[in-house]
Amino acid sequence: MNGSVIFLKACHIYEIVNFNFGKKDAVMIVDLRSDTLTKPTPEMMEAMMNASVGDDVFGEDPTVNELEKKCAELFDMEDAIYCPSGTMTNQIGLNVLSQPYEEVICYEGAHIYRYEGGGVAGNSGLSFRLLKGNRGRLNVDDIKANINPDDIHFPKTSVIALENTVNKGGGCHYQLDEIRRIRELSMEYGLKMHLDGARLFNALVETGEGPAAYGKCFDTLSLCLSKGLGAPVGSVLIGKAKHIKQARRVRKFFGGGMRQAGYLAAAGLYALDHHVNRLKEDHYRANEIGKALIGLNFVDEVLPVDTNIVIFRLADDLTANDFLQELSGHGVKAVPFGSNEVRFVTHLDFNDEMLERTIEILKSLKIK
Ligand SMILES: *Cc1c(COP(=O)(O)O)cnc(C)c1O
């Protein structure tokens, strides 16, 4: 046996042991904290170990090149660049579309504003104009009203950044028509558009819209392979050739140039081929959890469940931390989303058996 076969066997044994443990014993751990928690399937692992690799900083990794080409073609855009994280693809995208002192219009709960450590200010010298949106979805009139006039007092508005699906909005998604209207506005005012598409495929499998239609609406588009798609690492920034050319320079000085990254890119290719359509299963399971939560005495409100995210508000006197502590005592993990809101995210490693168990536990909790 060679090394990779032994490794695969070990993975397989681990799966069997884990499975039996879950089956027989009352202690089943269900982890709904994030869709980033998934581990590569044995098939994905095999694709990774069989990857052809080279030095990607020299542009010589055939698997990275294949992934970048596939993404560019899928979205009908000119080029793409593979990066270690979605934070990096967002940061690079905004950097190549702007100049220091300019302003980015986005949702007040957007990942680029709230969850990237203030990177945009330091990395690119930009400020934000924050909008409320409808669960984080911006509309064309709101955006138009927030484009700064040409006046020396104001920062120059340069980028409209959208997020789809919207994480803080409970995984809701845009309709393409609204995005097209925003695109027209951006053309009229000479603004660039960036999409944080960390979970774009979750939106696409729900709406039935194709990736190419999205490619037409944005200058740069960031796509995470390590969320619902189940790859262990990696995001792709897709865009015009000139922007991606500059992105290679920026990725280098951000420290994101990787060498034999094809082992990781192979997971991304595998995910695009095998894990897109199954996202619907995650949406189904999230919806079942959402339905089970409605009417429970410790739940005040459940946001509509549109994709793989469930956000709900707890009844008045119950804090998210107290609730989550109780829940984890029963083997179910989730994260707080504000002081009395909780988020569940379904994913590739959350199956029907775990769904049943989660609903059983939620219904049996005696909190009040
Ligand atoms: C996860 C996520 C990202 C990227 O996160 P990384 O952990 O840096 O890969 C970007 N935007 C949204 C909305 C996300 O949920």
The ligand as a Tripos MOL2 file, in Angstrom:
@<TRIPOS>MOLECULE
LIG
   15    15     1     0     0
SMALL
NO_CHARGES

@<TRIPOS>ATOM
      1 C1        -17.1170   33.2980    5.4180 C.3       1 LIG1
      2 C2        -17.4170   34.5320    4.7130 C.ar      1 LIG1
      3 C3        -16.4270   35.2280    4.0150 C.ar      1 LIG1
      4 C4        -14.9870   34.7910    3.9380 C.3       1 LIG1
      5 O1        -14.4780   34.2700    5.0860 O.3       1 LIG1
      6 P1        -13.0780   33.5280    5.2050 P.3       1 LIG1
      7 O2        -13.2260   32.8530    6.5060 O.co2     1 LIG1
      8 O3        -12.0500   34.5780    5.1990 O.co2     1 LIG1
      9 O4        -12.9240   32.5860    4.0590 O.co2     1 LIG1
     10 C5        -16.7920   36.3590    3.3320 C.ar      1 LIG1
     11 N1        -18.0660   36.7890    3.3330 N.ar      1 LIG1
     12 C6        -19.0480   36.1540    3.9800 C.ar      1 LIG1
     13 C7        -20.4420   36.6680    3.8910 C.3       1 LIG1
     14 C8        -18.7580   35.0020    4.7030 C.ar      1 LIG1
     15 O5        -19.7450   34.3730    5.3410 O.3       1 LIG1
@<TRIPOS>BOND
     1     1     2 1
     2     2     3 ar
     3     2    14 ar
     4     3     4 1
     5     3    10 ar
     6     4     5 1
     7     5     6 1
     8     6     7 2
     9     6     8 1
    10     6     9 1
    11    10    11 ar
    12    11    12 ar
    13    12    13 1
    14    12    14 ar
    15    14    15 1
@<TRIPOS>SUBSTRUCTURE
     1 LIG1         1 GROUP 0 **** ****
